[in-house]
Every structure is written in structure tokens, then in C-alpha cells.
Amino acid sequence: VGKTTLLKAIAAFDIEGMPRHHRILHVRQEVTPSGGEVSVLNAVLEADVERNTLLREEKVLLKRLEGADGGGADAAEGSATAVKEKLEKLKSADTASD
């Protein structure tokens, strides 16, 4: 059994006795640093699609809040709060798995 096969089996919970309450992720692509070294942590963070989507959404909403003149501010603030809560959940899940 190769390491890729093993990692896929772990992520799919195909191994008997593997705890089901753990969140298991692995990066399937090769990391090719452009213009310098990329740390393992940064490579994993860059591969986290959900996190990156939420961070982009947060930036857009924060810009709306900064430029809002009352009317749309409440809606943008509510959306920003929802995004912030999702990001906090991701952070707490990452911290709990350490």
C-alpha cells in the first residue's frame, strides 16, 4: 500500500477503528512555489476552498460597510457577521484538531 492510497483510505474512513469525529483532510495536488518557498501551512491554507471563499466574501462585505450610507449598511453588516461566524467556526475546528 502506497502513501497516497493510505491517505485516501484515511480520509474516506475506510480504515476500521478510525474515529469518525475527526475532520481529515489532505492536499492532493503537488505544490509548486512560484517565486519562492511556500510553507506547508500556507500550502494547506491556500488549498482550503471554503476558507478562501469566506475570506474573499468578508473583504467584499467590509468594503460595502465602509462605503455604505445607511440603507445597505444593516444588510451588509448582517452578512459580514454571518461570514465572521463561519470563519470563527473554521478557526475553532482547526484549533480543536491540533
Disulfide bonds with the S-S distance in Angstrom:
none
